[in-house]
Amino acid sequence: MSKVFLSIHVLAAILAVGPVAVAASMFPAALKRGDRSTLALLHRICRVYAWVSIAVPVFGFAVAGTMKVTGQTWVLVSIALTAVAAVVLLVFVLPGQRAALAGPSGDGAVPAEAAGSAVATALDTRVAGRLAMTTGVFNLLWAVVTVLMIVRPGSSTGV
């Protein structure tokens, strides 16, 4: 049964976390370009796949349970880093994207007098920089978790 859980866990990580990582990484550049339709699409991808990615830790716990490694340090660190990544996504990335979509006026559109202005451009650049940083942290956390899953300190595979 652990092979089935492991297969689902890995597929969920690739098919759910991957799109969030890519779409969130593309968002700041689209924001700098002012491409509002792309921003809406990227935010929707992040929001929907964030929910789908709940399957990753669920099946991760199932794998750890069937392999009887739940108490090992590398698993506990992976769980903690996954929780931190979820917090970064839910508290910083998604709300930051939502705020960027709302624009300076709060209604999703840049006022006509501000469109293309230095103020609007500076605001979008600052928000894009902050989103790029938080997205980078999110992606780095997932990269570390992935490495821990592959290397598994103390594993019997000799990897």
Secondary structure, DSSP 8 states (H G I E B T S, - for coil): -HHHHHHHHHHHIIIIIHHHHHHHHHHHHHHHHT-HHHHHHHHHHHHHHHHHTTHHHHHHHHHHHHHT-TTSHHHHHHHHHHHHHHHIIIIIIHHHHHHHHH-TTSSSS--TTTTT-HHHHHHHHHHHHHHHHHHHHHHHHHHHHHHHHHH-TT-TT--
